């Protein structure tokens, strides 16, 4: 009987030890704090958990679709230079036409070459304009007046093609304004002053178009005027020269704005 009591005593002590161990483990589990979340700096790229990160992600994807217009600009400039050379030769022939026996022998080949160069130039200009305007949206600017395709389509419609290209390029100029220009405009790109060169080029373009149309109507009735052709030829040369500066200026301005935007985005995420 004493052995039974001793055995039960040992068994009771073991059960008490088990209860004490279970109580200690429960207290330890309840008092343990959860592990801290991982450091977001160590995760790359950081998850877009806030609106600012969403903006950066959207801008990164847009800038990835940016395509430089420098190559197209060189093509447009090259054809414009060819147009200037052919136009100058045509003007010289018209001026010397009073002494030439048959000036048409020189005018006809020059006109054919000029028409071919003009066709190539117009195609390249349309592609350049499309890409220039599309790149504007790739810089993260919204609420643009036109779409890239509508800008191209409007340039094919008579009369409208005298207005829409100017408005579209003016919008591109304002959107690609530098930080200093934006600050001077109160932070609103719509208030940035338009390019004076663009306005001059647009004015000369309208004058040349009206003059050419008027001379065409006059030529159908009275046979045309050689002095008028000379003046129109010189005005066309001036228009091509202004166009070269416009293409180069707008291309360089957009490239600069792209570089500034990409650099600012890099330093934000670095």
KESEMAR-566897 format. One record per atom (N, C-alpha, C): z, x, y. Coordinates in steps of 0.02 Angstrom, whole numbers, plus 50000, padded with zeros to 5 digits. Layout:
! KESEMAR-566897
ZXY...
! end
This chain:
! KESEMAR-566897
500005004149940500005000050000500005004250062500375009950059500375014550116499685017450127499335018650070498655021350077498195016350110498285009950094497855004750124497985004250199498635004650217498795004250288498495010250326498545016050295498255022050327497505021650335497185018850282496455018150286496255013250341496615007750346496465002950399496585005850468497095010050474497235013150539496675017750561496415021650513495855026050530495245022050550495125016650513494545012350528494615009150598495225007250615495335004250682495215009350737495425015550725495315020750775494575022150787494175021850732493455022950738493125017350779493345011150766493055005550803493225006050878493845008250892494035009150962493605014650995493475019950958493045025350985492335022850999492075018550952491405015750962491385011451025491915007151032491925002851091491955007051155492345012251154492405016551214491745019951230491385022151176490735025451187490225020551216490205014351188489745009351213489905007551286490535006951302490735005351371490535010951418490595017251397490415022951439489655023151451489275021851397488535021851405488295016251450488605010251444488415004751486488565006251559489145009251572489315011051641488835016251668488635020951626488175026251648487485023551663487245018651622486585015651634486585011651697487115007751709487155003551768487215007651832487535013351828487635017551887487045022151902486565022651856485995027251866485505024151915485305027651968484825025252017484115026451992483625022052010482935022951987482635029152018482145032351985481835038452012481445036852075481425041552123481055040352185480305039852172479935036252215479205035752207478875042552220478275043552193477945050052204477755050952277477755057352298477585059052366476855057352379476695052952429475985051152440475565057052462475875062252490475485068052511475195071752452475555071352394475305074952335474755071252299474605065152319474075061152288473455061552332472885063752304472265064252343471685061452302471275057152333471355054552401471915049452405472255048852462472805044152466472565036952458472925032752424472705025852415472705022052481472195017952494472165014352558472645008452558473275010052571473795004852569473915001752638473635004752691473725002052758473035001152789473014997652845472384996252878472045002652902472435007552923472135013852948471775017452891472065017452831471725020552775471095016752756471115010152762470505006152749469965007852799470145008952862469655010652913469345017452897469755022252877469495028852861469025028552801469225024752750468795024152690468125021052708468135015852749467515012552768467075017252809467385020952856467005025552897466725031252856467095033652807466845039052763466225036752725466245030652699465675028152662465075027152707465185025152770464635024352817464325031052835464735035952851464475042552870464095045752812464275043952751463905046652694463185044252692463045038552724462365035852726461985037952788462275042052830461945044452890461385049352872460795048252899460225052652887459965055152955459915061652962459705064553025458985062553042458865061553107458195059853131457835065953161458115071853150457825077853181457115079153156457005078253090456335079353063455825074453091456015068053094455565063053123455435064453196455945066653231455855068253302455345073853312455365078753269454875084153275454165081653262454095077053215453435074053202453185070153262453625066053292453425062153351453235066753408453635071953419453495076553474452825080153462452695082053399452065085553384451465081153399451485074853378450915070453392450855068953466451405068653502451375067553574451055073553610451225079553586450905085453615450155085353603449955083353543449245082653528448915077453574449265071953586449015066853631448935069553702449405073653723449365076653790448755081153796448635085253745448065089853746447405085853748447365080853704446745076853702446665072753767447205070253793447165066553856446955070953914447215077053916447025081653969446285083453964446045084553902445335086053894444905080153915445135074153901444745068253921444725067653996445275068854030445285068654103444825073754133444825079754104444375085054129443645082854122443485079754065442795077454055442625071954105443095067354118442965062154167442875065054237443265070054254443185073154320442525076854325442325080254272441695083954272441105079554254441235073154244440705068754222440145067854272440305068954335439785068154387439245073554379439415079154349438935084554340438665085054269438995081854221438775082054152438215076954141437705078854103437145074154093437355068154051437735069253998437955063853954438695064853937439145062753979439865063753966440105060053904439755054753884439965051053825439945055353761439515060553761439495064953703440155068653693440535069353747441185072653743441755067453737441665061853773442195056753775442295053453707441755051853673441815048253610442215052053557442065058553544442475062153494443205062753516443305063853582443995064453606444365057753598444025052353610444345045753603444515044353530444065046253485444205045053414444795049253390444815055553411445385059853392446035057353423445995055053486446585052553520446845046153486446385041853465446585035653431446925037153364446685042153328446995044053264447695046953275447745051353325448405054253340448885048853364448635044053402449065038653427449315034253369448885032953320449095029053262449655032553223449555039053211450075042853176450725042953216450655043853281451245044153324451615037453323451265031953325451595025353324451965024253258451675026253203452015025453138452655029653136452595035953157453185040253157453715037653206453495035053263453965032453312454345026353285453995022153248454335016353219454855018453168454675023353126455155025753076455745029053111455605033053162456135036353200456595031253232456315026053262456715020953294457145017153244456855015653186457225012253133457825016453111457705022753097458245027053074458765028253129458545029053190459005030153246459475024253254459205018253250459615012253259460075011153198459825012553139460235011753079460815016753079460675022853102461215027853106461755025653154461575021753205462065019353253462595015153218462375010853171462855006953132463255011353085462955016853061463305021353015463875025053050463875025153116464405028453153465025024053161465015018253129465595013853130465605008853186465035007853220464995003153275464744996453248465084991253268464884984453246464654980453307464444974353294464234969653347463634972353386463164975453351462544977653384462094971653396461674972253447461254966553466460704965253415460414970453386459854969753340460024972753272459564971853226459584975353162459024980553163459054985553120458524990553120457834987553108457784982753063457134979753049456884975453107457334972053141457124967953198456864972253255457164978153264456924982753316456204984853302456054986253238455374988053219454904982153228455114976253207454684970353211454524968553283455004969153327454894967453397454404972153432454354978253406453884983053436453164981453419453054977053371452364975253353452134969053392452604965253419452434959153455452254960753527451654958753550451464960153620451964957153670452024960353727452464958453782453194959853763453404957453704454094958853682454194966253672453664969753650453724976953638453804980953703453764977653760453894981053823454634980753843455014976353810455704975153830456194977353777456094975253715456584976453661456694983953648456174988153645456314995253634456774998253687456674996253749457114998753802457834996453791457924990053775458604987353765458934990653704458544991653651458824994753591459035002053604458605005753638458765012753653459355013153702459395008553747459965008453793460615007253755460585002953704461175001753663461355007953623460855011353596460985017553559461305022753605461065023153666461335027953714462075026653727462245020253736462945018553751463395019553691463155017853632463565018553571463705025853556463235030253570463325037353556463625041153614463975037653658464285040853716464835045653693464935050853732465465055553717466145052553736466675056053717467345053653733467465053353808467175058253844467255058253917466905052253949466305050653924465945044853950466305038353935466585037953875466965031953856467585031153900467915036753914468505036453956468325034154027467755036554052467545034454119467345027154121467145024454064466945017354060467525012854039468125015554039468705011454021468775010253946468465014453905468515013753833468035008653803467615005653844467125000653820466435003753820466135004553760465475007753758464935003353790465054996853795464574992453828464534993553903465034997053931465044998354003464785005354021464575009153970464315015853984463635015254020463535019454070462925019254109462325021354066461775017854074461165019354036460855025854060460425028554019460085034754035459565033554091459595037654143459105037154197458405039054173458365043954128457715045954101457395040254062457805036554024457535030853987457265025554035457615024254089457385019254137456735021354170456675027754187456055030154217455475029654168455595031654105455075031254054454855024054042455335019554042455175012454032454755009754090454935011654152454545009454210453835012054209453745018454192453065021254188452675017854132453005016354077452665013054021452405006154041452795002454078452564995854101451974996554149452015001354195451465002354243450825004354207450865008754158450275010954121449985005154082450415001154051450174995354012449824990354057450124988754113449814983954159449164986754187449164993154205448554996254231447994996354181448154997954118447644998154066447354991154053447794986254053447554979354043447104977054100447324978554161446924976554220446254980054220446244986454202445614990054202445154987454146445464985454089445054982654036444714976254057445084972054093444784965854118444244967354169444374972254212443874974054263443254977054231443354981054178442784984254146442334979154112442614973654090442214968454057441754964854107441944964954171441554961454221441134966154265441414971754282441074976154330440904982954300441044984054237440844990354206441344995954211441924994754239442444999854242442375004554301442865008854308442875013554364443125020354339442725025454352442915032154329443545034754364443635033854429444265036054460444875032654430444795026154413445355022654382445515025554314445005027254275445115030354211445475037054218445305040754268445625047254280446365046254296446515041354339447215039954358447605037554297447315033054258447655030654198447755036254147447275040654141447355046354095447925050854116447975052254181448525056454205449195052954195449215046354208449835042654199450035042654125449545042254081449695042354009449985049053988449725054354017449985061054002450715061554025450865059054085451545059054110452005054954064451745049354040452145045153995452305048753930451825052353903451955056153841452465061753853452425064953910452915070253925453625067353930453685061653965454335058353969454575056153900454105053753859454285051653791454555057253749454285063253758454535069053721455265070353738455415070253803456105071453824456575066053799456335059753798456755054253774456905055153700456405056753660456515057553588456995063253574456895068953607457325074653596458035073253620458095070053677458755068653706459155063953662458845058553640459205053553599459375056353531458925060353502459075063353437459655068153442459655072353492460205077153499460865073553515460835068253555461435064653573461755061353511461335058353469461605055253409461875060453359461525065953353461775071253309462455073953332462525074653398463165077053425463725072053412463575065653421464085060553409464275060153335463785061153292463935061253220464395067053203464245072853230464665078753217465375077653243465455074653302466115073353329466495068353286466155063053264466485057953223466705060853156466265064653125466425067753060467005072653067467005076553120467545081453130468215077853143468205072653183468825068953196469095065653133468645063053091468865059953029469145065152981468855071052981469095076452937469805078452956469925079253022470585081453044471105075853035470895069553035471355064053023471605064052951471145065552906471325065252834471565071952807471505077252846471715083852822472475084352822
! end
